[in-house]
Amino acid sequence: MYLRNGRAAIIDLSTGDLRERELTEDALSGEMSSLELSSSLSAENGGALVLGSGLLTGSLVPAACAGMIFSPDEDGEGMVSPIMGMAGVELKLSGFDFIVIKGESPEAGYLWVRDGIAEFVPLPEMLEMDSWARTDRIRVDQGDRRIQVIASGPFGDGKHISSRLVTNHWLGEDEVGLASAFGKRRLCAVAFRGMGELEVADPEAHFASSVNLQKDHIMKLGASEGLASYFGGADADHFKEIRHRVIGCFGCPHPCRSYAKVNEDPGKMSMGVSEPGYLHYDIPSLKAAFDAGIDSVDATRIMMACSKAGVDPISVLSALGKDAIGMDLAELISKSSLFGAMDRSRLQGSFTGAVSDSKSYSRCISLGLCPRYWGKVGFDISSASLSIESAIGKLL
Amino acid sequence: MRLNLESLRCVGCGLCESVCSLNRDSVLTAMSSSIILHIEDKVNYFGLVLKTKDDGLVVARPEGSSPGEQHPGSDGPGAKPILLREPCDLCGGEPKCAKMCPTGCITVVD
């Protein structure tokens, strides 16, 4: 089975029981199979939360970095959020294509997945931690800095409608309210590390065709300016003054992630203070801050506070405007009754709106491709057919 | 021939790890590559560590590269330390990591 593990982990937080479910190649290899499987696995397990990877996630197809989180909503539809950075790939390399989380744990804690093993680790004191402290604690306890952590914060614990999940310290993916699906299960975080391997149909052909495709894209897109390549607001002098380095998600030749330092010299390349700044790729939130007349330094500090709290910055900025400047975690929590849920799907720069229509967005996520990158380069899956066929052994 | 690493050009995409493993074991994984990405994501500190035959480990930090340095690599008890991995064989003369690197961080020099 190419680019797949062929199995899902199903964990019941109520009992701690773990079982595996085999997944057939037919079920896994369709163009929309990942979203369809997420939805059906959720329904089969009483409305479970599902984390999964796309068909091409982890391949050499450009920007094949995306995983996904699915949670049923009250309308019977599903909330879907991409998982970006290295997290989607590491999830797939953990040994499972999907992780199905059902039930409610009697104690707070986190799910730890690696090497084909999934276990719930009770850690009630996590409820006293913000999302950054949870991420740091898991990495220290499990002894690996590259563990990927999707954490909720106090807003998720409180099942707040404006809660958001935080991936490796950062907010950036679109879906608002999803962290409450963690909160209602007393699930503070899901952590995973990818130590597995993925087979491809024709390794030499996959390498050669993917290099060619990547070079075509680079020629088309030109040099990357990080976030400014996707959002003109990041070209402002006040943002450039605090910009540190650009970092990409897995396999991305044209990254959208610019780190900004506000607590030390942005030009410092060696290790310095423990929390020097923030990784900006949440375009709608940064735009909302700029539109409110907030400069890059204050906007970055607001993002840091919101990320620790696990709350949507747009919801905060809509309610508080410039009064959000300088607020810490405790102050944000004290104002939580003012925050509503924002629909980010149509906002400029969102992942959801990065491709031409909702079907293309769903195809990107199901295939494990970054909608923002593919929206920029032009989402035409036939252009990647050689790279895809050499990876999975057939055409889509 | 050897690989030259310009750390500040690195965007941390991880393709070098994947293509190294693909060349070595015909699978995509970050566990058998001769080159690994070192990331401290909270502080945006990242670079590469390459295991070579002649120079030992080449540590490409953002502050500058240092050949021959001892380095445990970016890993924990569950991961495979770079010292236990095979050294780079330059893919038999056409290093794939250099070909795939989208930013020119990894180049081939004589």
Interface residues (C-beta under 8 A of the other chain):
Chain A: L3 G58 S59 L60 G85 M86 V89 L93 R114 D115 W132 T135 D136 Q142 G143 D144 R145 R146 I147 N168 H169 R193 G194 M195 G196 E197 L198 E199 V200 P203 H206 F207 S210 V211 Q214 I218 S224 H244 R245 V246 I247 G248 C249 F250 G251 C252 P253 H254 P255 Y259 K261 M269 S270 M271 G272 V273 S274 E275 P276 G277 L279
Chain B: L8 V11 G12 C13 G14 L15 S18 V19 S21 L22 N23 D25 S26 V27 L28 T29 A30 M31 S32 I39 E40 D41 K42 V43 N44 Y45 F46 R61 P62 E63 S74 D75 G76 P77 G78 A79 K80 K96 K99 M100 P102 T103
